[in-house]
Amino acid sequence: MKKILSLAAAALVTFTANAALSDTDFSSNNYIQEWGRLKVVGTHLCDEQGNQIQLKGWSSFGWQNNWGDCHSEGAIKQMKAWGANVYRGAMYVAEGGYNNDKNGFTQITKDLIDKTAANGMYYLCDWHILTPGDPLSGEYSDYNNYFREITSYVKQKGYKHVLYEICNEPNGVSWDRIKEYANKVLPTISQGDPGAVVVVGTREWDQHPEEAANSPLSNNYGLNIMYSFHYYACSHLQLLSNYTRSVNIIPIFITEWGVANFDGGQAQGRNIDDNCKNGAMQLIQNATQNKTSWCCWSFGEKNEQASALMSCGSMELSTSGKFVVENFMGGDPAPLPLSACYEGECQSVPGVIDLGRYDMNPEGEAVLEGGLTLIGAGEGVAYHDENTTADEENDGSHCNGAFKWGGEGFNFRPDECVDASNCYGLTNTEGWHNLGYIEPLEWEKYTLSVEEPGYYQIEGLVNPTTNQELSITSSTHGENLLYDIDTEEQIPSISFSSNLRDAGDNNWKTWEWETPVDNLEDANEINAGILFKEAEEKHTIRIDWGTGPLDAKDQPTTKGDMGPIKLTKVKSYNGPGYEKTSVKEAKASSVVIYPNPASDVVYVQADVNKFEICNIAGCVVASSNVKSVNIANLAAGTYIAKVTLKDGSIVTKTIIKK
């Protein structure tokens, strides 16, 4: 985040902490005692016993400004009462910080390490570089002295609650340059605090963890290495895919995020709108599902969107502060996203699925069980559109370049960002829509009315530009829906390409129906289809568009257009339906098992008596009496997850991937 600071020193403020906003007060929790010394297992941050945990809290604003940082003993206690279990000390190096008073700022770090220890909270020690963005710049040359002093203090006191962030928001330099810096400072931290958790910054203000996923550090120096991602909800929604494509490859810590514009929202003052709230929802829903730890920017009182407080003295929450406390802090995860049939009319199976008629959100706000509220918005809930290609930037849309040539007056779904167009040039296509400029990692949801169970053969309407890889899963039941109809075995994805001759300017009105192939390279035809196990009035599916071929620079490419998909029943299905629950449907809908697929640990969002993973034969292969089950030793495949609650049990399928 590009932050502008005053050079004046802030006075410490003492006060009496307010009561928590909710019925739950977390003041008595001792997270250090419960979790011990943290470590990284696979891609997850875990407690001393190897159980996955999630840190969540706030970052300080900085200790050298006159906007009030709120880092007194009382502020730490209030932060914890609201549900925080970690505090990030953002110690600016330049901008009037550490370089102006090295001894003073080092002592503030030690004081905060003491305060968080006394309150049973974890502390993230941030070496806050910003301008210049090169961590090896001369302004930051004291990094080894600083970390040597802090790790020595931690070792002397016998502390086990301190994590280290070695370079906030490097920018203007390559990932290789950041790795070069890491290889200079990590040995120092390892010598002073061996086995510590250390977060390494990623390129361009911590926006590109995918580069670290492609080329992680080759030497961890006996430390537990994580990588950072920063996100500002009013302006960074397009960056969320950088996190989602990386989080299952490398361990990520979201060391800054805010309900604000990337600059803190200085021009907007205290105001946040629904777009900002929706962007925050999308991030925290993903972080909740992946158990990614995070620190919200910032626990301060500056007059801008990002500040959690109106005043450090009164501890009165700002608009964004209330939003964070009420929705994301404490013990409950963020509410799960909802969607509904386009304009209230579900598309039917068998039939043609119009890809332009992807789901919309329920109108207004949807109040979920327990009073949680989900802010309705299309992006990230009913669809995700990347909108990064140059061709999409010329239509003047406020949706970051969405390309819409559909509907009467070219005004189809004008307030959304998916590149939808009418299908032209083929008989009986009037009213159908295709998707254009499809990019890697985009997806849409479709809520369908399925008339009867069975295997449904897939055909796609393609034009000469079509070159698509896609997967189709059930959002309703958490299953892969794609099958080889001949063998009745699941397949992970299918592809569509075209044998049509390039028609130049007429490609947009040159269409034909094609059956799918197994992949884009070999293009072998496959009798692929979807298995619907039951007739259902509403069954929500999700179509994810794959990475596809790479260009000359090894970057994913856009892959042309894709028209509607036709589903025709070709084979009956008389097997078991989707797993049912013995508790009330309303109760069952509040229980979520995630991630699905999973690789190391499966979690359940519910208060459980027992959580079991069974093989297809029904034999228990892993179990727990808590909200997680370790599945690292199980082979890849389909399993049954059984959650035993106080008033019944819930059974569903889960997929393990390696």
C-alpha positions in Angstrom: 0.0 0.0 0.0 1.3 3.4 -0.9 1.2 5.3 2.4 2.1 8.9 3.1 3.3 9.6 6.6 3.9 12.6 8.8 7.3 12.8 10.5 5.9 14.0 13.8 6.1 11.6 16.7 2.9 10.2 18.2 2.2 10.3 21.9 1.2 7.0 23.6 -2.4 6.9 24.8 -3.7 5.0 27.7 -7.4 4.3 28.3 -9.9 1.8 29.6 -10.9 -0.8 26.9 -14.5 -0.8 25.8 -16.6 -3.9 25.9 -16.7 -6.1 22.8 -19.3 -5.4 20.1 -20.6 -9.0 20.1 -21.8 -11.4 22.8 -18.4 -13.0 22.8 -15.5 -11.4 24.6 -12.1 -13.0 23.7 -10.2 -11.2 26.5 -9.4 -14.3 28.5 -8.1 -16.3 25.6 -4.4 -17.2 25.7 -3.5 -18.1 22.2 0.2 -18.6 22.9 -0.5 -21.1 25.6 -3.0 -22.9 23.4 -1.0 -23.1 20.2 2.6 -22.7 21.3 5.4 -22.1 18.9 4.0 -21.9 15.4 5.4 -23.7 12.3 4.6 -24.4 8.7 3.4 -27.8 7.6 3.1 -28.1 3.9 1.3 -24.9 2.8 -0.3 -24.3 6.2 0.5 -22.3 9.3 0.1 -24.7 12.2 0.4 -24.9 16.0 3.2 -26.6 17.9 1.4 -30.0 17.5 1.0 -29.6 13.7 -2.7 -28.6 13.8 -3.6 -25.9 11.3 -4.5 -22.5 12.8 -5.4 -19.1 11.5 -4.0 -15.8 12.9 -6.1 -12.7 12.4 -5.7 -9.3 13.7 -4.6 -5.8 12.8 -1.4 -4.1 11.7 -0.2 -0.9 13.3 -0.1 2.2 11.1 3.4 3.2 12.1 4.9 4.6 15.3 6.3 7.9 13.9 3.2 9.7 12.7 0.8 12.0 14.4 -2.4 10.2 13.4 -2.4 8.0 16.5 -1.2 4.4 16.2 -3.0 3.0 19.2 -0.4 0.7 20.5 -0.8 1.2 24.3 -1.5 -1.7 26.6 -5.2 -0.8 26.6 -5.3 -0.8 22.8 -3.7 -4.2 22.7 -6.3 -5.5 25.2 -9.2 -4.0 23.2 -7.9 -5.4 20.0 -7.9 -8.8 21.6 -11.3 -8.4 23.1 -12.7 -7.9 19.6 -11.2 -11.2 18.5 -7.6 -10.5 17.4 -4.9 -13.1 18.1 -2.0 -11.4 16.3 -0.6 -7.8 16.2 1.6 -6.7 13.3 4.1 -4.0 14.3 4.7 -2.0 11.1 8.1 -0.4 11.8 8.8 2.0 9.0 12.5 2.2 8.3 12.5 5.3 6.2 9.7 7.9 6.2 10.8 9.2 9.6 11.0 5.8 11.2 13.8 3.6 12.4 16.6 5.5 10.6 15.7 8.6 12.6 16.0 6.8 16.0 17.3 3.3 15.8 17.5 2.7 19.5 14.1 4.2 20.1 12.3 2.2 17.5 14.0 -1.0 18.5 12.8 -0.5 22.0 9.2 0.1 20.8 9.5 -3.3 19.1 10.7 -5.0 22.3 7.9 -3.3 24.3 5.2 -4.5 21.9 6.7 -8.0 22.0 6.3 -7.9 25.8 2.8 -6.5 25.6 1.5 -9.2 23.2 3.2 -11.9 25.2 1.5 -10.7 28.4 -1.9 -10.8 26.5 -1.4 -14.2 25.0 -1.2 -12.9 21.4 1.2 -13.4 18.6 3.4 -10.6 17.2 4.5 -10.1 13.6 7.7 -8.0 13.5 7.6 -6.1 10.3 10.7 -4.4 8.7 8.5 -1.9 6.8 10.3 -0.9 3.6 8.2 1.2 1.2 10.1 4.0 -0.6 12.5 3.1 -2.1 11.1 -0.4 -2.9 14.4 -2.2 -3.2 15.1 -4.1 0.1 18.8 -3.9 -0.7 18.8 -0.1 -1.0 21.2 1.8 1.2 18.4 3.2 3.3 17.7 -0.3 4.6 21.3 -1.5 5.2 20.8 -2.0 8.9 18.5 -4.9 8.5 20.8 -7.5 9.9 21.7 -5.4 13.0 18.0 -4.9 13.7 16.9 -8.5 13.3 20.0 -9.7 15.2 19.0 -7.4 18.1 15.3 -8.5 18.1 16.0 -12.2 17.8 18.5 -12.0 20.6 15.9 -10.4 22.8 13.3 -13.0 21.9 15.8 -15.8 22.7 16.8 -14.1 26.0 13.2 -13.8 27.1 12.3 -17.4 26.0 9.5 -16.1 23.8 7.8 -18.3 21.2 5.1 -16.0 19.9 7.2 -13.8 17.5 7.0 -14.0 13.7 9.1 -12.0 11.3 8.3 -10.1 8.1 11.5 -9.2 6.4 10.4 -6.7 3.8 7.0 -5.0 3.5 6.0 -4.3 -0.1 9.1 -4.5 -2.2 8.4 -2.6 -5.5 10.3 -1.7 -8.6 12.5 -4.7 -8.4 12.4 -8.3 -9.6 11.5 -11.4 -7.6 15.1 -12.5 -8.0 16.3 -9.3 -6.3 13.9 -10.0 -3.4 15.3 -13.5 -3.1 18.8 -12.2 -3.1 17.9 -10.0 -0.1 16.1 -12.9 1.7 19.3 -15.0 1.4 21.2 -12.2 3.3 18.8 -11.7 6.2 17.4 -15.2 6.8 20.7 -16.6 8.2 20.7 -13.9 10.8 17.2 -14.7 11.9 17.9 -18.4 11.9 21.0 -17.8 14.2 19.0 -15.8 16.7 15.6 -17.5 16.6 16.1 -20.9 14.9 12.8 -22.5 13.5 10.9 -19.1 13.5 8.2 -18.3 11.1 9.4 -15.8 8.6 7.3 -14.0 5.9 9.0 -12.9 2.7 7.6 -10.1 0.7 6.6 -10.5 -3.0 7.0 -8.3 -6.0 5.1 -5.0 -6.6 3.7 -4.2 -3.1 3.2 -7.9 -2.3 0.8 -8.4 -5.2 2.5 -11.3 -6.9 2.7 -14.5 -4.7 2.3 -16.5 -7.9 5.9 -15.7 -8.8 7.1 -17.1 -5.5 4.9 -20.2 -6.2 6.7 -20.7 -9.5 10.2 -20.0 -7.9 10.3 -20.3 -4.1 13.4 -19.9 -2.0 15.7 -22.8 -2.4 17.1 -22.6 1.1 14.9 -22.0 4.2 17.9 -21.9 6.6 16.0 -24.0 9.1 13.2 -21.5 9.2 9.5 -21.8 8.5 9.1 -19.7 5.3 5.8 -18.0 4.2 5.1 -15.5 1.5 3.1 -12.3 1.7 0.1 -11.0 -0.2 -1.5 -7.6 0.2 -5.0 -6.7 -0.9 -7.2 -3.5 -0.8 -10.8 -4.3 -1.3 -11.9 -1.1 -3.1 -9.3 -1.4 -5.9 -7.6 -4.9 -5.9 -10.4 -7.4 -6.7 -8.6 -8.3 -10.0 -5.6 -9.3 -7.9 -7.4 -11.9 -5.9 -6.7 -14.6 -8.5 -2.9 -14.1 -7.8 -3.7 -15.4 -4.3 -6.1 -18.2 -5.2 -3.7 -19.7 -7.8 -0.8 -19.7 -5.3 -2.3 -20.6 -1.9 -2.3 -24.3 -2.4 1.3 -24.3 -3.7 3.1 -22.1 -1.2 2.2 -21.0 2.4 0.8 -17.4 2.3 0.2 -14.8 5.0 -2.0 -11.8 4.1 0.1 -9.4 6.1 -2.0 -6.4 4.9 -5.5 -6.0 3.7 -8.1 -3.3 4.1 -11.6 -2.2 3.4 -10.1 0.7 1.4 -8.4 1.9 -1.7 -4.8 0.9 -2.2 -3.6 4.3 -0.9 -5.6 3.9 2.3 -8.6 5.8 0.9 -7.4 9.2 1.9 -9.7 11.0 -0.6 -12.7 9.0 0.5 -12.3 9.8 4.2 -14.3 7.4 6.4 -16.8 6.3 3.6 -16.9 2.7 2.3 -19.4 1.5 -0.3 -20.9 -1.9 -1.1 -18.2 -2.6 -3.7 -15.5 -2.2 -1.0 -17.5 -4.5 1.3 -17.9 -7.1 -1.4 -14.2 -7.0 -2.2 -13.5 -7.6 1.4 -16.0 -10.5 1.6 -14.4 -12.2 -1.4 -10.9 -12.1 0.2 -11.9 -13.2 3.6 -14.2 -16.0 2.3 -11.1 -17.3 0.4 -8.9 -16.8 3.4 -11.4 -18.6 5.7 -11.7 -21.6 3.3 -7.9 -21.9 3.1 -7.2 -21.0 6.7 -4.9 -18.2 5.6 -3.7 -15.9 8.3 -4.2 -12.1 7.9 -3.7 -8.7 9.5 -6.0 -5.8 8.6 -4.7 -2.4 7.8 -4.8 -0.5 10.1 -5.3 0.0 13.9 -5.1 3.7 13.8 -7.2 6.9 13.7 -6.1 8.7 10.5 -9.1 10.2 8.6 -9.2 7.6 5.8 -11.1 4.5 4.8 -8.5 2.0 6.1 -8.4 3.3 9.7 -10.3 1.0 12.1 -10.7 3.7 14.7 -12.2 7.2 15.0 -10.0 7.9 18.0 -7.2 6.1 19.8 -8.4 7.6 23.1 -12.1 6.5 22.9 -11.5 3.4 20.8 -14.6 4.3 18.8 -14.7 2.2 15.7 -14.9 3.7 12.3 -17.2 2.5 9.5 -14.7 0.1 8.2 -13.6 -0.9 11.7 -17.2 -1.9 12.6 -17.4 -3.8 9.3 -14.3 -5.8 10.1 -15.2 -6.5 13.8 -18.8 -7.5 13.1 -18.0 -9.7 10.1 -14.5 -11.1 10.3 -13.1 -11.0 13.8 -13.8 -13.5 16.6 -14.5 -17.2 16.1 -17.0 -17.3 13.1 -15.8 -17.4 9.5 -17.2 -15.0 6.9 -20.5 -16.0 5.4 -20.4 -18.2 2.3 -21.4 -16.7 -1.1 -24.8 -17.1 -2.6 -26.2 -16.9 -6.1 -29.6 -17.4 -7.8 -31.0 -18.0 -11.3 -30.7 -15.2 -13.7 -33.8 -13.0 -13.5 -35.4 -15.7 -11.4 -35.7 -18.2 -14.2 -33.6 -21.3 -14.0 -32.3 -22.9 -17.2 -33.5 -26.5 -17.7 -31.7 -29.8 -18.1 -32.0 -31.4 -20.7 -31.6 -28.3 -22.9 -29.2 -25.6 -24.0 -27.4 -23.7 -21.2 -26.9 -20.1 -22.3 -23.5 -19.1 -20.9 -24.5 -15.4 -20.8 -27.3 -16.3 -18.4 -24.9 -17.0 -15.5 -26.3 -16.5 -12.0 -27.0 -13.2 -10.3 -27.1 -12.5 -6.6 -30.2 -12.4 -4.5 -31.5 -8.9 -4.5 -30.4 -6.7 -1.6 -28.7 -8.3 1.4 -29.1 -12.0 2.3 -29.2 -12.6 6.0 -27.8 -16.1 6.8 -28.3 -18.3 9.8 -26.9 -16.7 13.0 -27.6 -13.1 11.7 -24.6 -13.0 9.4 -25.1 -10.7 6.4 -23.7 -11.2 2.9 -23.4 -8.2 0.7 -24.8 -9.0 -2.7 -22.5 -8.5 -5.7 -21.8 -10.4 -8.9 -18.0 -10.4 -9.1 -16.6 -13.2 -6.9 -20.0 -14.6 -6.0 -21.7 -15.5 -9.3 -18.8 -15.1 -11.6 -15.1 -14.0 -11.8 -13.8 -12.1 -14.8 -10.2 -11.1 -15.2 -10.5 -8.3 -17.8 -6.9 -7.7 -18.5 -6.5 -8.0 -22.3 -6.0 -4.9 -24.3 -9.0 -5.6 -26.6 -11.3 -5.3 -23.7 -10.2 -1.7 -22.8 -11.9 0.1 -25.6 -15.6 0.1 -24.9 -15.6 2.6 -22.1 -17.2 0.3 -19.6 -16.9 1.1 -15.9 -16.4 -2.6 -15.3 -12.7 -2.4 -16.1 -13.1 -3.1 -19.7 -16.0 -5.7 -20.0 -16.8 -6.3 -23.7 -20.6 -6.3 -24.1 -22.2 -6.6 -27.5 -25.3 -8.4 -26.4 -29.0 -7.7 -26.1 -31.2 -4.9 -27.5 -29.1 -1.8 -27.8 -26.0 -3.8 -26.9 -27.0 -3.4 -23.3 -27.1 -7.0 -22.0 -26.2 -7.1 -18.2 -24.7 -3.6 -18.4 -23.6 -3.4 -14.7 -21.5 -6.5 -14.7 -18.0 -7.4 -16.0 -18.4 -10.6 -17.9 -17.7 -10.3 -21.7 -21.0 -11.6 -23.0 -22.3 -11.2 -26.6 -25.2 -12.3 -28.6 -24.7 -15.3 -30.9 -25.2 -14.4 -34.5 -25.1 -16.2 -37.9 -26.5 -19.6 -37.0 -30.2 -20.5 -37.3 -32.2 -20.7 -34.1 -29.5 -19.0 -32.0 -31.5 -15.8 -31.5 -31.5 -14.8 -27.8 -28.5 -17.0 -27.0 -25.2 -15.5 -25.7 -21.6 -16.5 -26.0 -18.7 -15.5 -23.7 -15.7 -13.7 -25.3 -12.1 -12.9 -24.3 -12.2 -15.9 -21.9 -9.1 -15.7 -19.7 -7.4 -18.2 -17.4 -9.0 -18.6 -14.0 -12.3 -17.0 -14.9 -15.5 -18.8 -13.8 -19.3 -18.6 -13.8 -22.1 -20.2 -11.8 -25.4 -21.5 -13.3 -28.3 -22.6 -11.2 -30.2 -25.3 -13.2 -33.5 -27.1 -13.0 -32.6 -30.8 -13.5 -35.7 -32.8 -14.7 -34.3 -36.3 -14.0 -31.1 -38.1 -13.0 -28.8 -39.5 -15.7 -25.7 -39.0 -17.8 -26.0 -36.0 -20.1 -23.8 -35.7 -23.1 -22.2 -32.4 -23.7 -21.9 -30.4 -26.9 -20.6 -26.9 -27.3 -21.3 -24.1 -29.8 -17.9 -23.0 -31.1 -16.5 -20.6 -33.6 -13.1 -20.5 -35.3 -11.5 -18.7 -32.3 -12.6 -21.3 -29.7 -9.8 -23.0 -27.8 -11.1 -23.8 -24.3 -10.3 -26.0 -21.4 -12.9 -26.2 -18.6 -14.0 -28.1 -15.6 -17.6 -28.4 -14.3 -18.3 -29.0 -10.6 -21.4 -28.9 -8.4 -21.5 -26.0 -6.0 -24.6 -27.5 -4.4 -23.0 -30.8 -3.5 -19.3 -30.2 -3.8 -18.6 -32.8 -6.4 -16.9 -33.0 -9.8 -19.7 -33.6 -12.4 -17.7 -34.6 -15.4 -17.7 -38.3 -16.5 -16.6 -40.5 -19.4 -20.0 -41.8 -20.3 -18.7 -45.0 -21.7 -16.6 -46.0 -18.7 -18.7 -44.1 -16.1 -15.4 -42.8 -14.6 -14.8 -39.2 -13.5 -12.6 -37.0 -15.6 -11.2 -33.7 -14.3 -11.7 -31.5 -17.4 -12.8 -31.3 -21.0 -11.8 -29.1 -23.9 -13.4 -27.5 -26.9 -11.6 -26.5 -30.1 -12.9 -25.8 -33.6 -12.2 -27.3 -37.0 -13.8 -24.3 -38.7 -11.7 -22.3 -41.1 -10.7 -18.8 -39.9 -13.4 -16.5 -41.2 -11.5 -13.3 -40.3 -14.0 -10.5 -39.5 -16.8 -13.0 -39.7 -15.6 -15.3 -37.0 -18.2 -13.8 -34.6 -21.0 -15.2 -36.8 -19.5 -18.5 -37.8 -20.7 -21.2 -35.4 -21.1 -25.0 -35.2 -21.9 -27.6 -32.6 -18.9 -29.7 -31.5 -18.3 -32.6 -29.0 -15.5 -32.2 -26.5 -11.9 -33.5 -26.7 -9.8 -34.8 -23.9 -7.2 -32.0 -24.1 -6.2 -29.2 -26.4 -2.8 -30.7 -27.4 -3.9 -34.2 -28.5 -7.5 -33.3 -29.3 -8.9 -36.9 -29.0 -12.6 -37.0 -29.0 -14.2 -38.3 -25.8 -17.8 -39.3 -25.0 -17.9 -36.8 -22.1 -20.9 -35.7 -20.1 -22.3 -34.6 -16.8 -23.8 -37.0 -14.2 -26.7 -35.6 -12.3 -27.6 -38.1 -9.6 -31.0 -36.7 -8.8 -33.7 -34.5 -10.2 -33.5 -31.1 -8.5 -35.4 -27.9 -8.9 -32.2 -26.0 -8.2 -28.7 -27.4 -8.7 -25.9 -24.8 -8.9 -22.9 -25.8 -11.1 -19.7 -23.9 -11.6 -17.7 -23.7 -14.9 -14.0 -22.9 -14.4 -11.9 -22.0 -17.4 -8.5 -23.6 -17.4 -5.0 -22.1 -18.1 -4.9 -23.3 -21.7 -1.9 -22.9 -24.0 1.0 -20.5 -23.2 2.2 -17.7 -25.4 5.8 -17.2 -26.6 6.7 -15.7 -23.2 5.2 -18.6 -21.3 2.2 -16.6 -20.2 -1.4 -17.9 -20.3 -3.4 -16.7 -23.3 -6.9 -15.6 -23.9 -8.7 -18.4 -25.8 -11.4 -16.9 -27.9 -15.2 -17.3 -27.7 -17.4 -20.1 -26.3 -21.1 -20.4 -27.1 -23.9 -22.2 -25.2 -23.5 -25.8 -24.0 -26.1 -28.4 -24.9 -26.9 -31.2 -22.4 -28.7 -34.2 -23.8 -29.6 -37.3 -21.7 -28.1 -40.4 -23.2 -27.9 -42.8 -20.3 -30.0 -43.6 -17.2 -28.6 -43.5 -13.7 -30.1 -45.7 -11.0 -27.3 -45.5 -8.3 -27.3 -43.7 -5.0 -28.2 -40.1 -4.9 -26.4 -37.3 -3.2 -25.6 -37.9 0.5 -28.4 -36.7 2.8 -28.4 -35.4 6.3 -30.4 -36.6 9.3 -30.7 -33.0 10.7 -32.9 -30.3 9.5 -32.0 -28.8 6.2 -31.5 -25.3 7.6 -29.0 -26.7 10.1 -27.3 -28.7 7.4 -26.9 -25.7 5.2 -24.8 -24.0 7.8 -22.2 -26.9 7.9 -19.4 -26.5 5.4 -16.5 -28.9 4.8 -13.5 -27.3 3.1 -11.4 -27.3 1.2 -12.9 -29.7 -1.3 -10.7 -31.0 -3.0 -8.1 -31.1 -0.1 -4.6 -32.4 0.2 -3.3 -32.2 3.8 -6.2 -31.2 6.2 -10.0 -31.1 5.9 -11.9 -28.6 8.0 -15.5 -28.3 9.1 -17.4 -25.1 9.8 -19.5 -26.4 12.7 -19.4 -27.4 16.4 -18.7 -31.1 16.2 -18.7 -34.1 18.4 -16.8 -36.2 15.9 -15.4 -35.6 12.4 -14.6 -38.8 10.4 -13.2 -39.5 6.9 -14.3 -42.8 5.5 -13.3 -44.7 2.3 -15.9 -45.6 -0.3 -16.4 -48.9 1.5 -17.5 -47.1 4.6 -14.4 -47.8 6.7 -13.1 -44.9 8.9 -9.6 -44.0 7.7 -9.1 -40.8 9.7 -11.0 -39.1 12.5 -10.9 -36.3 15.1 -13.0 -34.8 17.9 -12.2 -31.3 16.7 -12.9 -29.2 13.6 -10.1 -30.6 11.5 -8.9 -34.0 10.3 -5.3 -34.7 9.0 -5.5 -36.5 5.7 -1.8 -36.1 4.6 -1.2 -39.8 4.7 -4.3 -40.8 2.7 -4.1 -41.6 -1.0 -5.8 -39.4 -3.6 -9.4 -40.3 -4.4 -13.0 -39.8 -3.3 -13.9 -40.2 0.3 -16.9 -39.8 2.6 -16.8 -37.1 5.3 -19.1 -37.7 8.2 -19.7 -34.9 10.8 -21.5 -35.9 14.0 -23.3 -33.0 15.7 -25.2 -32.8 18.9 -28.5 -33.4 17.1 -27.6 -35.6 14.2 -25.0 -36.2 11.5 -24.1 -34.9 8.1 -22.5 -37.0 5.4 -21.0 -35.8 2.2 -18.3 -36.6 -0.3 -14.9 -35.0 -0.3 -12.0 -35.4 -2.8 -8.4 -35.8 -1.8 -5.8 -34.6 -4.3 -2.0 -35.0 -4.1 
